[in-house]
Amino acid sequence: MLTAHFDCFAGASGDMLLGSLLDAGVPLENLRDQLNKLNLTGYDLEAVSVVKQGLSAINFKVIIEKSEHNHRKLRGILTLLENSGLKPAVITSASRIFQQLAAAEAKIHGISPEEVHFHEVGALDSILDIVGVCIALDYLGIGHITCSSLPLGWGIVKCHHGLLPVPAPATLELVKGLPTTPGLTEGEVLTPTGAAILATLSNYFGPPPPMIIRATGYGAGTKDLPIANVCRVWIGESQPAAATAGWLSDEIEVIETNIDDLNPEIYQYVMEKLLNQGALDVFLTPVIMKKSRPGTLVKVLAPLEKRAALVDTLLKETSALGVRLHRCSRLKAHRNVTTVETPYGPVQVKYAWQDEGDTPPLQIAPEYEDCAARAKESGVPIKEVYRQAEAIALGLLRKE
């Protein structure tokens, strides 16, 4: 699976993100052909190479051929996308971004998302930036998107509503719950369009994930800043296979917290919710805390992209006031699941190998729920169902 990691050390805007993807290998003509499916007129596209503080980057521009005063509402933009003939994945991603923008603007102005008049973000160039980024990601075959922490800048910005503080209110609303930094320079470095694209599409915010890098790209901003005003993208393959004796490897997030004042009955509910949200494992360890208070260490093993939702659940559903986060590398066996037919009914079985396909496997593990159900139905001991499932699963491998 290809991953795109956006490194926004100087900020991000729609044209910077799209410029970085063009620099990483998306042909401008392909982008032009796809954007033509929106049936919008009165513009041209330009991508030129520039140098920012010694870094070569693509400056992407939408050149408006005539002034546009059409301040669209959300429904109009969604209809434009639905009638475009673009790929369903592109339409879905772009629609989600505009819905995020509408929700942010609605919150700021105290109206419903349907009433929002898009001004800056409803202008022709911003529509093309947002849809263009979705087209470019689809062209590159990106299946996973990550992003660095987001710099916000400071100062004052001029927009349709007048002079507003930096970060713009819509930007600040969009980055709620995401890691941010003050930024290295004064001025607006993260625009609402850039914030909406990254907040909507990114699965994870933080350091870049482990990958084999295949391409990089730099997208230039229009301003000249004390630092190179570019956003760069790293595109690479995740590393599912370790070079260590055939084992698989990956990285996960470890989320943990100590709790000493929660009703013990609540732990089961929280564990089930965390697992349903995608946690790899949840476990509780008795600990002795300060002042010799007995407590519980709650530890969650999580895919990187699930971190935000799982942290949210821990802090909202328990009495924890904070959590600790750290990355952890794993080595793991190759796994495969199949269903075998036992004398008592079907049972799912999990195989584990060091090198996939080795015989015999390291482990053959029948699923507990299936074994328990077959034991209840047939009246035989559950250990007998386990034995039969293991023997049949091993016999199938030997036949193959």
KABEL-V852623 format. One record per residue. N is the residue number from 1. RES is the residue in three letters. SS is DSSP state (alpha for helix, beta for strand, coil for the rest). D_CENTER is the distance of its C-alpha to the mean C-alpha in whole Angstrom. Layout:
n=[N | N]
res=[RES | RES]
ss=[SS | SS]
d_center=[D_CENTER | D_CENTER]
This chain:
n=[1 | 2 | 3 | 4 | 5 | 6 | 7 | 8 | 9 | 10 | 11 | 12 | 13 | 14 | 15 | 16 | 17 | 18 | 19 | 20 | 21 | 22 | 23 | 24 | 25 | 26 | 27 | 28 | 29 | 30 | 31 | 32 | 33 | 34 | 35 | 36 | 37 | 38 | 39 | 40 | 41 | 42 | 43 | 44 | 45 | 46 | 47 | 48 | 49 | 50 | 51 | 52 | 53 | 54 | 55 | 56 | 57 | 58 | 59 | 60 | 61 | 62 | 63 | 64 | 65 | 66 | 67 | 68 | 69 | 70 | 71 | 72 | 73 | 74 | 75 | 76 | 77 | 78 | 79 | 80 | 81 | 82 | 83 | 84 | 85 | 86 | 87 | 88 | 89 | 90 | 91 | 92 | 93 | 94 | 95 | 96 | 97 | 98 | 99 | 100 | 101 | 102 | 103 | 104 | 105 | 106 | 107 | 108 | 109 | 110 | 111 | 112 | 113 | 114 | 115 | 116 | 117 | 118 | 119 | 120 | 121 | 122 | 123 | 124 | 125 | 126 | 127 | 128 | 129 | 130 | 131 | 132 | 133 | 134 | 135 | 136 | 137 | 138 | 139 | 140 | 141 | 142 | 143 | 144 | 145 | 146 | 147 | 148 | 149 | 150 | 151 | 152 | 153 | 154 | 155 | 156 | 157 | 158 | 159 | 160 | 161 | 162 | 163 | 164 | 165 | 166 | 167 | 168 | 169 | 170 | 171 | 172 | 173 | 174 | 175 | 176 | 177 | 178 | 179 | 180 | 181 | 182 | 183 | 184 | 185 | 186 | 187 | 188 | 189 | 190 | 191 | 192 | 193 | 194 | 195 | 196 | 197 | 198 | 199 | 200 | 201 | 202 | 203 | 204 | 205 | 206 | 207 | 208 | 209 | 210 | 211 | 212 | 213 | 214 | 215 | 216 | 217 | 218 | 219 | 220 | 221 | 222 | 223 | 224 | 225 | 226 | 227 | 228 | 229 | 230 | 231 | 232 | 233 | 234 | 235 | 236 | 237 | 238 | 239 | 240 | 241 | 242 | 243 | 244 | 245 | 246 | 247 | 248 | 249 | 250 | 251 | 252 | 253 | 254 | 255 | 256 | 257 | 258 | 259 | 260 | 261 | 262 | 263 | 264 | 265 | 266 | 267 | 268 | 269 | 270 | 271 | 272 | 273 | 274 | 275 | 276 | 277 | 278 | 279 | 280 | 281 | 282 | 283 | 284 | 285 | 286 | 287 | 288 | 289 | 290 | 291 | 292 | 293 | 294 | 295 | 296 | 297 | 298 | 299 | 300 | 301 | 302 | 303 | 304 | 305 | 306 | 307 | 308 | 309 | 310 | 311 | 312 | 313 | 314 | 315 | 316 | 317 | 318 | 319 | 320 | 321 | 322 | 323 | 324 | 325 | 326 | 327 | 328 | 329 | 330 | 331 | 332 | 333 | 334 | 335 | 336 | 337 | 338 | 339 | 340 | 341 | 342 | 343 | 344 | 345 | 346 | 347 | 348 | 349 | 350 | 351 | 352 | 353 | 354 | 355 | 356 | 357 | 358 | 359 | 360 | 361 | 362 | 363 | 364 | 365 | 366 | 367 | 368 | 369 | 370 | 371 | 372 | 373 | 374 | 375 | 376 | 377 | 378 | 379 | 380 | 381 | 382 | 383 | 384 | 385 | 386 | 387 | 388 | 389 | 390 | 391 | 392 | 393 | 394 | 395 | 396 | 397 | 398 | 399 | 400]
res=[MET | LEU | THR | ALA | HIS | PHE | ASP | CYS | PHE | ALA | GLY | ALA | SER | GLY | ASP | MET | LEU | LEU | GLY | SER | LEU | LEU | ASP | ALA | GLY | VAL | PRO | LEU | GLU | ASN | LEU | ARG | ASP | GLN | LEU | ASN | LYS | LEU | ASN | LEU | THR | GLY | TYR | ASP | LEU | GLU | ALA | VAL | SER | VAL | VAL | LYS | GLN | GLY | LEU | SER | ALA | ILE | ASN | PHE | LYS | VAL | ILE | ILE | GLU | LYS | SER | GLU | HIS | ASN | HIS | ARG | LYS | LEU | ARG | GLY | ILE | LEU | THR | LEU | LEU | GLU | ASN | SER | GLY | LEU | LYS | PRO | ALA | VAL | ILE | THR | SER | ALA | SER | ARG | ILE | PHE | GLN | GLN | LEU | ALA | ALA | ALA | GLU | ALA | LYS | ILE | HIS | GLY | ILE | SER | PRO | GLU | GLU | VAL | HIS | PHE | HIS | GLU | VAL | GLY | ALA | LEU | ASP | SER | ILE | LEU | ASP | ILE | VAL | GLY | VAL | CYS | ILE | ALA | LEU | ASP | TYR | LEU | GLY | ILE | GLY | HIS | ILE | THR | CYS | SER | SER | LEU | PRO | LEU | GLY | TRP | GLY | ILE | VAL | LYS | CYS | HIS | HIS | GLY | LEU | LEU | PRO | VAL | PRO | ALA | PRO | ALA | THR | LEU | GLU | LEU | VAL | LYS | GLY | LEU | PRO | THR | THR | PRO | GLY | LEU | THR | GLU | GLY | GLU | VAL | LEU | THR | PRO | THR | GLY | ALA | ALA | ILE | LEU | ALA | THR | LEU | SER | ASN | TYR | PHE | GLY | PRO | PRO | PRO | PRO | MET | ILE | ILE | ARG | ALA | THR | GLY | TYR | GLY | ALA | GLY | THR | LYS | ASP | LEU | PRO | ILE | ALA | ASN | VAL | CYS | ARG | VAL | TRP | ILE | GLY | GLU | SER | GLN | PRO | ALA | ALA | ALA | THR | ALA | GLY | TRP | LEU | SER | ASP | GLU | ILE | GLU | VAL | ILE | GLU | THR | ASN | ILE | ASP | ASP | LEU | ASN | PRO | GLU | ILE | TYR | GLN | TYR | VAL | MET | GLU | LYS | LEU | LEU | ASN | GLN | GLY | ALA | LEU | ASP | VAL | PHE | LEU | THR | PRO | VAL | ILE | MET | LYS | LYS | SER | ARG | PRO | GLY | THR | LEU | VAL | LYS | VAL | LEU | ALA | PRO | LEU | GLU | LYS | ARG | ALA | ALA | LEU | VAL | ASP | THR | LEU | LEU | LYS | GLU | THR | SER | ALA | LEU | GLY | VAL | ARG | LEU | HIS | ARG | CYS | SER | ARG | LEU | LYS | ALA | HIS | ARG | ASN | VAL | THR | THR | VAL | GLU | THR | PRO | TYR | GLY | PRO | VAL | GLN | VAL | LYS | TYR | ALA | TRP | GLN | ASP | GLU | GLY | ASP | THR | PRO | PRO | LEU | GLN | ILE | ALA | PRO | GLU | TYR | GLU | ASP | CYS | ALA | ALA | ARG | ALA | LYS | GLU | SER | GLY | VAL | PRO | ILE | LYS | GLU | VAL | TYR | ARG | GLN | ALA | GLU | ALA | ILE | ALA | LEU | GLY | LEU | LEU | ARG | LYS | GLU]
ss=[coil | beta | beta | beta | beta | beta | beta | coil | coil | coil | coil | beta | coil | alpha | alpha | alpha | alpha | alpha | alpha | alpha | alpha | alpha | alpha | coil | coil | coil | coil | alpha | alpha | alpha | alpha | alpha | alpha | alpha | alpha | alpha | alpha | alpha | coil | coil | coil | coil | beta | beta | beta | beta | beta | beta | beta | beta | beta | beta | coil | coil | beta | beta | beta | beta | beta | beta | beta | beta | beta | beta | coil | coil | coil | coil | coil | coil | coil | coil | beta | alpha | alpha | alpha | alpha | alpha | alpha | alpha | alpha | alpha | coil | coil | coil | coil | coil | alpha | alpha | alpha | alpha | alpha | alpha | alpha | alpha | alpha | alpha | alpha | alpha | alpha | alpha | alpha | alpha | alpha | alpha | alpha | alpha | alpha | alpha | coil | coil | coil | alpha | alpha | alpha | coil | beta | coil | coil | coil | coil | coil | coil | alpha | alpha | alpha | alpha | alpha | alpha | alpha | alpha | alpha | alpha | alpha | alpha | alpha | alpha | alpha | alpha | alpha | coil | beta | beta | beta | beta | beta | beta | coil | coil | beta | beta | coil | coil | coil | beta | beta | beta | beta | beta | coil | coil | beta | beta | beta | beta | beta | coil | coil | alpha | alpha | alpha | alpha | alpha | alpha | coil | coil | coil | coil | coil | beta | beta | coil | coil | coil | coil | coil | coil | coil | coil | beta | coil | alpha | alpha | alpha | alpha | alpha | alpha | alpha | alpha | alpha | alpha | coil | coil | beta | beta | coil | coil | coil | coil | coil | beta | beta | beta | beta | beta | beta | beta | beta | beta | beta | coil | coil | coil | coil | coil | coil | coil | coil | coil | beta | beta | beta | beta | beta | beta | beta | beta | beta | coil | coil | beta | coil | coil | coil | coil | coil | coil | beta | beta | beta | beta | beta | beta | beta | beta | beta | beta | beta | beta | coil | coil | coil | coil | coil | alpha | alpha | alpha | alpha | alpha | alpha | alpha | alpha | alpha | alpha | alpha | alpha | coil | coil | beta | beta | beta | beta | beta | beta | beta | beta | beta | beta | coil | alpha | alpha | alpha | coil | beta | beta | beta | beta | beta | beta | beta | beta | beta | coil | alpha | alpha | alpha | alpha | alpha | alpha | alpha | alpha | alpha | alpha | alpha | alpha | alpha | alpha | coil | coil | coil | coil | coil | coil | beta | beta | beta | beta | beta | beta | beta | beta | beta | coil | beta | beta | beta | beta | beta | beta | beta | beta | beta | coil | coil | beta | beta | beta | beta | beta | beta | beta | beta | beta | coil | coil | coil | coil | coil | coil | coil | coil | coil | beta | beta | beta | beta | coil | alpha | alpha | alpha | alpha | alpha | alpha | alpha | alpha | alpha | alpha | alpha | coil | coil | coil | alpha | alpha | alpha | alpha | alpha | alpha | alpha | alpha | alpha | alpha | alpha | alpha | alpha | alpha | alpha | alpha | alpha | alpha | coil]
d_center=[14 | 13 | 10 | 10 | 10 | 11 | 14 | 15 | 18 | 21 | 18 | 17 | 18 | 18 | 21 | 19 | 16 | 18 | 21 | 18 | 17 | 21 | 22 | 20 | 22 | 21 | 25 | 26 | 28 | 25 | 23 | 27 | 28 | 24 | 25 | 28 | 27 | 26 | 30 | 30 | 33 | 34 | 32 | 31 | 29 | 29 | 28 | 30 | 29 | 30 | 30 | 29 | 30 | 31 | 28 | 28 | 25 | 25 | 26 | 25 | 27 | 27 | 31 | 33 | 36 | 37 | 36 | 34 | 34 | 32 | 30 | 28 | 27 | 24 | 26 | 27 | 24 | 22 | 26 | 26 | 23 | 24 | 27 | 26 | 26 | 22 | 20 | 19 | 15 | 16 | 18 | 15 | 12 | 15 | 16 | 13 | 13 | 17 | 17 | 15 | 17 | 20 | 19 | 19 | 22 | 24 | 23 | 25 | 28 | 29 | 28 | 27 | 24 | 26 | 29 | 26 | 28 | 26 | 28 | 26 | 22 | 25 | 27 | 27 | 25 | 22 | 22 | 22 | 20 | 17 | 18 | 19 | 15 | 14 | 17 | 17 | 13 | 15 | 18 | 17 | 15 | 11 | 10 | 6 | 5 | 6 | 8 | 12 | 13 | 14 | 18 | 20 | 24 | 27 | 30 | 30 | 29 | 31 | 30 | 31 | 32 | 34 | 33 | 30 | 28 | 26 | 23 | 23 | 23 | 21 | 18 | 19 | 18 | 15 | 14 | 15 | 13 | 12 | 13 | 16 | 19 | 22 | 22 | 25 | 27 | 28 | 27 | 24 | 22 | 19 | 19 | 18 | 17 | 15 | 14 | 13 | 11 | 9 | 8 | 8 | 6 | 3 | 1 | 4 | 8 | 11 | 13 | 12 | 12 | 15 | 15 | 19 | 18 | 20 | 20 | 19 | 20 | 21 | 21 | 24 | 24 | 27 | 29 | 30 | 29 | 30 | 27 | 26 | 24 | 22 | 18 | 17 | 15 | 15 | 15 | 15 | 15 | 14 | 17 | 18 | 22 | 23 | 27 | 28 | 31 | 28 | 26 | 22 | 20 | 16 | 15 | 14 | 14 | 17 | 17 | 21 | 24 | 27 | 29 | 33 | 33 | 31 | 33 | 33 | 33 | 29 | 28 | 28 | 26 | 23 | 23 | 23 | 20 | 18 | 18 | 18 | 14 | 13 | 15 | 17 | 20 | 21 | 25 | 28 | 30 | 33 | 34 | 37 | 35 | 37 | 41 | 41 | 39 | 37 | 33 | 30 | 28 | 24 | 22 | 19 | 17 | 13 | 11 | 8 | 5 | 8 | 10 | 10 | 11 | 14 | 15 | 15 | 17 | 19 | 20 | 21 | 23 | 25 | 27 | 25 | 25 | 22 | 20 | 20 | 17 | 18 | 16 | 18 | 19 | 20 | 23 | 23 | 25 | 25 | 25 | 26 | 27 | 30 | 32 | 36 | 39 | 41 | 44 | 43 | 40 | 36 | 34 | 31 | 31 | 28 | 30 | 29 | 30 | 30 | 30 | 29 | 32 | 34 | 37 | 38 | 34 | 33 | 33 | 33 | 32 | 33 | 30 | 32 | 32 | 33 | 36 | 37 | 37 | 39 | 41 | 42 | 43 | 45 | 47 | 46 | 45 | 41 | 42 | 44 | 41 | 39 | 42 | 42 | 38 | 38 | 41 | 40 | 37 | 39 | 41 | 39 | 37 | 41 | 42 | 39]
